Amino acid sequence: MTEAPVLVIGAGVQGLTCGVVLAEAGMRVRVRTAERSRGTTSAVAGAMWSPPMADPPGKTQYWATLSHAEFTALARDPDTGVHLCEGRIASRTRLGEAPEAKLIPDLRHCGPDDLPEGFAEGIRGTVPLIDMPRYLDHLVARFREAGGEIQRSAVRSLAEAVDESSTVVNCSGVGAHELVGDPGVYPVYGQLAVVRNPGVEEYFMEITGAGELISVMPHGDRLLLGGVKYPHDWGPGPRAKVREGILRRCAAFDPRLGDVEVIEDLAGLRPGRQAVRVQLERYSGARVVHDYGHGGNGVALSWGCAYEVADLLADGGSA
């Protein structure tokens, strides 16, 4: 245990999950954040556990496996905001191999009659869906119950962080571009439309390299429709034309979505990077574990990455 609390930078899903894992392991932990958890990019995610398409592949497969187990367990308690939902993941071209898909207990390939028009391949199965505002509230409560402290103040530099604690966990998301001077970090603009659910019970996720896609995520009486992914686009805020495109694509996919009531628009900047960075660095005599660059896989990898962070702090090694 350090003399000062472990300092976690960021209160998105990565920062809070790391905080929970470390605090429940008996460490004193302080999270510093410029925004409340509901004001982070994590709060405007869809969100679901799905087989990640991210580097480094060996690591992300392992992190996804650990995270799947945690979310499946959390789904037993409705107060966590996690529930299990059946649906489809599909592509207009071949999906490719995803070893993590074998974690889906009822996994099966979609037949021609189970694929939307224009789609070439898909899988059907039950996965965890996460209502992010409720889930982040759950993580905050769990973190505080374990003795963790949350402080609303931005961390301006690593030098400032290591002045406060000799052990720092950097979960700054797209902010790592400036905080640690990582030129490989870039924003990926995303937007969703939250609508009244007209009775949709299954999720749908399009896998594509294009900037516009179809996603449908049911969370009770709310339905999250997506989406877009625009690399190197700093936003800010929701855009009317993007919403129009989302609603048009989703209505063509499912006629029930042709005349839905829009509750709100959500937009945020995912932290893009060629590979997720979970790595220990020595900085001015302090230990800094970096945990950022997850792109659109932040939720799906969150528990696995948090356990990796804890292991790095325990053994002093590097990822």
N, C-alpha and C positions, 0 to 999 in steps of 0.2 A: 504494500500500500504506500502511495506517495504521501509526502507530508501535506501537500495541498491536494484538493480533490482532482481527479482526472478531469480535464477540460474537454468537452465535446463541442465542436463548432457546428451549429446547425440543428434545427428542430424539425426537419423533414423526416421522412420515413427512415432514412439511414441513420441520422443522428439520434432519433428517439429509440430505435431498435438497439443501436449500440449502447445507449444509455441504460436501457432495461437490462441487457445481458450483463453489462459490467456491474451495475448496482445490485442485481440479484446474485452476483458472484461475491458480493461483500465489499466492493470498492466504494469509496466516496466519489461521487460523480456530480459535476456541474455541467449543464448544457447552457451555452450562450447562443443567443439567436437574435437576429435583427427583426424577425417576424414571429408572431405566434404560429403554432403548428398549422392552424387553419388558414394561415396566410401564405403558406409555402406552396411550391409547385406540387408537392405530394398531395395536397388537399384537393387538387383539381384533376387528379388521375382517375381513370375509368372505374375500377382497376381490377385486374385479375391475375392469378398465377397462370402462366403459360410457359411452355418450353422456350427458353431464351435463345435469341440469335445474337450472341455477343462473344467477344474475345476477352480473355483467353479461354478457349472452349473447355479444356479440362477443368479449370477452376469454376467456370460458370455452371457447368453441369453439376458439380458437387454442391455449390451454393444453392442452386435451384432445388436440388434433392432435399437439402436440410430445410429450406424454406417451405417446400410443399408439405413436409411432415408437420411443421409448426402451424401453418394455416389450416390444415385439415383438423388438427386438434382444436384450434381456436373456433372453428365453425360449430363446435358442440355448444358454444355459449353465444346466443344471439346478441348479447349486449356488446360483444366485441366488434360488431359490424361486419363479420365474416360469415358467409354462407356458401354452401355447395350448390352448384347450378350446372345443369346439363346444357350442352349447346354444341356449336360447330366452330372449328378453325379451318379456314379454306383459303385457297390461292387460285388465281387465274392461270398460273403455270404450276409446275411441280413443286410440292412442298419441300422436298428434300428430307434428309434424315435428321431426326431430333431424338437422341437417346432418352432425354428426360420425359418424352411423351409416354414412355412405358410406365411412368408413375401414375398415369391416369387409369384408375382401376377398371373402368368400363370402356376403354379405348376401342374404337373400331373405325374402319375406313368408311367414308360416305359412298353410298352407291349413287348412280346417275340421278335417281329420283330424289336424293337428299341433298343435291348440290344446287345452289341458285344458278340462274341463267348466267352464262359467261364464265363460270368457275370450272377449273379443270380437275382439281383434287381437293379433298378435305378429310378431316377426321372429326369424329363425334365422341364426346365424353364429358364426364363431370369433373369440374375444377372449382377451386375456391374463387369466389368473387368478393371483393373488398369494398365496402362503402367507406371511402377514405375519411371524410370528416368524422364519422363515428369511430373509425378505427384509430385515427390519430388521437382522439379524446381518450380512447382505451389505453393507448401507449403512454400518454401523459399521466393518467391516473396510476397505471402500473409502475411507472418510473418513480413517481412521488411516493407511492406506497413502499417502495424499496429504499427510500431515503434520499432519492435524487433531488437536485435543486435545478430550477430553470430560471435563468436571468435574461431579461430582455435588454440586450445591448449587443451591437455589432462588434465583431472582431475585425480590426482593420488590417492586421498583418500577423504573420507567424511570430515575429519578434514580440509583439504584444501578447500573443497566446503563451509563449514559453516563459515570459516574465511572470505570468500568473500561475503556471503549473509546469512541472517537469515532465508531465505525461499529457499529450494532446492527441485527440482523435479528430481529424479534419473531415467533416461531412458537409462541406460547403457547396456541393452541387456545382452548378455552372459558375458560381462565385469563385471556384478554384482557379479559374482563368486569371483573375487578378490577385487573389490571396496568395497563391504560391507561384504565380508567374508561369503557369502551364499553358503554352500556346496550343497544345493539342485539345484543350477543352473548348467547346463551342456550343452555342444554344441551338436547340431544336424546338422551334415554336409548335405548340399544339393547341387545339381548341376543341371543345365539346359543347353540345347543346343538352341541357337538362330539360326533359319534357315529362308531362303526365303520362303514366304508363297506361296504354289502352288495353292491356291484357297480355303483354309479351312476357313469357316465362323462361325462354331460353336465350342464352347469350349467342352472339355471332362476332367473330373476329376475322377480318381479312388480313392475310399476310402478303405484303407487297413491298417492293422497293420504291414504289411511286410516292409522291408527296401527299396524295389524297386517297382515302380508304373508307371502308364501311366498318363500323363497330357498333354493336348494340349490347348494352350492359344493364340488365334489370336489377334494380334494388328496391323491391317492394312497389310502392306506388310511383316511384321515380324511375325514369329510364334515361341513361346517359348514351347519347348518340355521337358518333365520331365518324371521321376525324381527319386531321391533317398532321403532317410532320414536315416542317420547312426548316432544313438545316441553315445555320448561320443567319437566322432571322431573329432579331432581338425584340420583336413585338413593337409596342406593348399592347396588352389588352385584347379583348374579343373584337372580331371584325364582322360586320353585317354580311358581307359577301361570302365569308367563310361559312357562317351559319346557314346561309341560303344553299350553299353547295352541299353541306352535310345533310340538311333536311331533304334535298332533292335526291341524293344518292340513297338515303335510307328509305324514302318513300318508294323508290323504284325497286328496292330490295324486298320490302314488306308493305303491302298496300295499307295495312293498319296504321302505318306511320305517316300517311299522306295528309292528315289534318290533325296534328297533335298540338296541344297547348305547350308553348315554350315557357318554362319557369325562369331559367337564367342561362347565360352563356359563361363558360369557364375557359380560361386560357392560361398557359404557363410555359416556362422554358425548361425543357428537359436538358440534362447535362450530357451532351454528346462527347464521345472520345473514341479513338480507334479501339482501345481496350479498357475495360474497367480497371481502375487502379486501387488495389488494396495492398499497401506496402509500408514497411517501417523505415523511417528516415531518422538519422541523428541530426539534430539541428541545435546549435549553440548549447550543447550539453544536455539537451532534452530529447525525449523520445516522442516522435510525431508519427502516428499511423494515419495514412491517407486512405480515405474510403469514398471515392467519387468516380464520375464518368460512366454511370450506368445507363445512360440514354433512356429508352422507354422500358427498361427492365428493373428499375429501382425497387419496386414493390416485390416482384417475383424473386429477387436475389437478396432481399433485405436481411432475413434471419441468417442465411449462410454467410453473408459478408460480416455480420456482427459477430458471429462465432469465430470467424477468421481473425477479426480485430482482437478479440479476447485472447486467442491463441498466440498472436504476435506479441502482445503485451506480457503474456505469461512466460514465453520462452526467449524473447529478445531477438527472434530471427526475423527474416524478411520474406515477403511473398514473392 
